[in-house]
């Protein structure tokens, strides 16, 4: 039986590895590292809306990865868009989902630093 932390780590590792070697790898690594601050400052919904509005593949992947994790954890349905789910869900549940994404990002940040190329600009 796996702990929730092990499940988060496994999911994070798989998602980070899935972008390794792709042309947006450096951007993805940067966005993963910046995501916790964005979420804490702006909220999960606003951060996801920002990611969705961008036409860069790294933002799209991160948006998809967050959505997949929240679906896997049972927050939203498999065929439901995470941003749409946030707009119609009780704020307490959204707060719990936010905490879950932040916990996932703890692992994603570690794996991004370990596995992905980073830009020289930081």
KAKAWO-V194063 format. One record per residue. N is the residue number from 1. BURIAL is b if it has 16 or more other ideal C-beta (glycine too) atoms within 10 Angstrom, else e. D_CENTER is the distance of its C-alpha to the mean C-alpha in Angstrom with 1 decimal. Layout:
# KAKAWO-V194063
N;BURIAL;D_CENTER
N;BURIAL;D_CENTER
This chain:
# KAKAWO-V194063
1;e;24.4
2;e;21.0
3;e;19.6
4;e;16.2
5;e;15.4
6;e;16.5
7;e;14.4
8;b;11.2
9;b;12.6
10;e;13.6
11;b;10.5
12;b;8.7
13;b;11.9
14;e;12.3
15;b;9.2
16;b;10.1
17;e;13.7
18;e;13.3
19;b;13.0
20;e;15.7
21;e;18.8
22;e;17.5
23;e;18.7
24;b;15.4
25;b;14.5
26;b;15.5
27;b;13.6
28;b;10.2
29;b;11.3
30;b;12.3
31;b;9.3
32;b;7.1
33;b;10.3
34;e;10.7
35;b;7.6
36;b;9.2
37;e;12.4
38;b;11.4
39;b;10.2
40;e;13.3
41;e;15.5
42;e;14.7
43;e;13.0
44;b;9.9
45;b;12.1
46;e;13.3
47;b;10.1
48;b;9.0
49;e;12.6
50;e;12.7
51;b;10.1
52;b;12.1
53;e;15.3
54;e;14.9
55;e;16.5
56;e;14.9
57;e;13.5
58;b;10.8
59;b;9.4
60;e;10.1
61;b;8.4
62;b;4.9
63;b;6.0
64;e;7.5
65;b;5.2
66;b;3.7
67;b;7.4
68;e;8.7
69;b;7.8
70;b;9.3
71;b;12.1
72;e;12.7
73;b;13.2
74;e;15.5
75;b;14.2
76;b;14.7
77;e;16.8
78;e;16.1
79;e;17.5
80;e;16.1
81;e;13.9
82;b;11.3
83;b;12.6
84;e;16.1
85;b;15.5
86;b;14.6
87;e;17.8
88;e;20.0
89;e;18.9
90;e;20.6
91;e;19.2
92;e;19.4
93;e;17.2
94;b;14.5
95;e;15.1
96;e;14.6
97;b;11.3
98;b;10.2
99;e;11.6
100;b;9.9
101;b;6.3
102;e;8.2
103;e;9.9
104;b;7.2
105;b;6.4
106;e;10.1
107;b;10.3
108;b;7.9
109;b;9.9
110;e;13.1
111;b;12.7
112;b;11.8
113;e;15.0
114;e;16.9
115;e;16.3
116;b;15.5
117;e;18.0
118;e;17.7
119;e;19.7
120;e;22.9
121;e;22.2
122;e;19.7
